[in-house]
Amino acid sequence: MEYAYDDQNIFAKILRGEIPNKTVYENDYALAFEDIAPQAPVHVLVIPKGAYVSLDHFARDASAEEHHGFMQAVAEVCRIMDVEAGFRSIANTRVHGVQDVPHYHMHIIGGRQLGRMLQ
């Protein structure tokens, strides 16, 4: 599959500093920030700094360092946001997965009891 990255998507603009965000954590490979429409008390987005459209694109083409740095950011967000009681991680992908922004991102959602994921 070919992936066409749109460098004008909102997350690309956030990474370039063109749009402000409420940063939770940042390292060389990822940026984590609060979701603008939170679905729970904790709702943080973790995005890679590379130009990846989706989870499968990132999984296929990111370097080992990018994978490691991204997962370190996820772990640090979970520590900072104190989701020890549990959380959900979601990566919506393409049309059927209802992906709104064409830049790979993982939602970390928690801070309360969450319902079933799918009915």
Backbone torsions as a table, in degrees:
resi	resn	phi	psi	omega
1	MET	NA	139.0	175.4
2	GLU	-94.4	143.5	179.9
3	TYR	-118.9	122.9	178.3
4	ALA	-104.6	110.0	-178.1
5	TYR	-86.9	129.2	177.2
6	ASP	-95.6	105.6	-176.8
7	ASP	-75.7	5.6	175.0
8	GLN	-102.8	6.4	178.0
9	ASN	-68.5	159.0	-173.3
10	ILE	-60.1	-35.4	-179.3
11	PHE	-72.2	-34.8	174.5
12	ALA	-62.4	-40.3	178.5
13	LYS	-67.0	-38.0	175.5
14	ILE	-62.6	-45.6	179.6
15	LEU	-61.2	-33.3	178.6
16	ARG	-82.2	-3.8	179.7
17	GLY	81.9	12.8	-179.8
18	GLU	-80.4	-23.2	179.1
19	ILE	-127.6	130.2	-179.7
20	PRO	-71.5	159.7	176.7
21	ASN	-149.1	166.2	175.0
22	LYS	-100.7	89.4	-175.6
23	THR	-66.0	133.4	174.5
24	VAL	-100.0	-39.7	-178.0
25	TYR	-161.2	150.1	176.1
26	GLU	-149.3	140.5	170.0
27	ASN	-134.6	-167.7	-177.0
28	ASP	-67.3	-19.2	-171.2
29	TYR	-116.6	-13.7	-174.4
30	ALA	-149.6	157.0	174.2
31	LEU	-128.5	134.1	176.7
32	ALA	-121.2	133.5	-177.9
33	PHE	-148.3	159.9	-179.0
34	GLU	-67.9	139.3	175.8
35	ASP	-69.2	142.0	-178.9
36	ILE	-77.4	-14.2	177.3
37	ALA	-132.2	69.7	-173.3
38	PRO	-60.9	140.2	179.1
39	GLN	-100.9	-0.7	179.5
40	ALA	-160.7	169.9	179.1
41	PRO	-55.2	-34.1	173.8
42	VAL	-112.2	121.0	174.9
43	HIS	-150.6	98.4	-176.3
44	VAL	-119.5	139.2	174.3
45	LEU	-101.2	134.9	174.7
46	VAL	-115.4	123.0	-178.3
47	ILE	-124.8	143.0	173.4
48	PRO	-73.7	153.8	177.8
49	LYS	-80.5	-13.9	176.7
50	GLY	-80.7	164.7	-176.7
51	ALA	-86.4	79.6	-179.8
52	TYR	-117.1	130.8	-175.9
53	VAL	-75.9	-39.2	-169.8
54	SER	-152.0	171.6	178.7
55	LEU	-56.0	-46.5	-178.1
56	ASP	-67.3	-32.9	175.5
57	HIS	-64.7	-48.1	178.0
58	PHE	-60.8	-45.8	-178.7
59	ALA	-59.9	-38.5	-177.4
60	ARG	-79.1	-42.7	-166.7
61	ASP	-110.1	-14.7	-179.5
62	ALA	-72.9	150.2	178.0
63	SER	-74.5	165.6	177.1
64	ALA	-59.4	-37.6	178.9
65	GLU	-65.0	-40.2	177.9
66	GLU	-65.6	-43.2	177.3
67	HIS	-59.4	-48.8	-178.6
68	HIS	-62.8	-46.9	-179.6
69	GLY	-62.7	-37.9	178.4
70	PHE	-64.9	-47.7	-178.5
71	MET	-67.5	-32.6	173.3
72	GLN	-62.3	-40.0	178.1
73	ALA	-63.9	-42.4	177.1
74	VAL	-58.7	-47.5	-179.7
75	ALA	-61.0	-41.2	-179.2
76	GLU	-68.1	-39.0	176.0
77	VAL	-60.3	-44.9	179.7
78	CYS	-61.4	-38.1	177.7
79	ARG	-67.8	-49.3	-177.7
80	ILE	-60.6	-43.3	-175.5
81	MET	-84.5	-2.7	174.8
82	ASP	52.1	58.7	179.0
83	VAL	-99.2	38.7	-178.3
84	GLU	-57.8	-31.4	-179.7
85	ALA	-73.3	-12.7	178.1
86	GLY	132.3	158.8	-179.8
87	PHE	-158.7	170.6	175.1
88	ARG	-120.6	138.1	172.3
89	SER	-113.6	130.2	-175.9
90	ILE	-132.5	135.4	172.8
91	ALA	-128.6	94.3	177.5
92	ASN	-68.6	139.6	-176.0
93	THR	-134.9	123.0	177.0
94	ARG	54.8	-164.2	-169.9
95	VAL	-61.6	-53.0	-176.9
96	HIS	-68.1	-24.4	176.9
97	GLY	-89.2	0.9	178.3
98	VAL	58.1	49.6	176.1
99	GLN	-81.5	117.7	-177.3
100	ASP	-85.8	-34.7	-177.9
101	VAL	-115.6	125.3	-177.0
102	PRO	-80.7	52.8	172.8
103	HIS	-139.9	125.7	-177.7
104	TYR	-51.3	132.1	176.0
105	HIS	-151.6	145.6	177.1
106	MET	-113.1	129.1	174.4
107	HIS	-87.4	131.1	169.8
108	ILE	-110.1	113.9	-173.0
109	ILE	-125.0	129.7	179.5
110	GLY	-171.9	-156.7	179.9
111	GLY	92.3	-2.9	176.6
112	ARG	-162.0	169.0	174.3
113	GLN	-65.6	128.0	179.3
114	LEU	-102.0	146.9	178.0
115	GLY	-75.0	-179.1	176.4
116	ARG	-60.6	146.3	-177.2
117	MET	-69.3	-48.1	-179.8
118	LEU	-129.1	147.7	178.4
119	GLN	-101.3	NA	NA
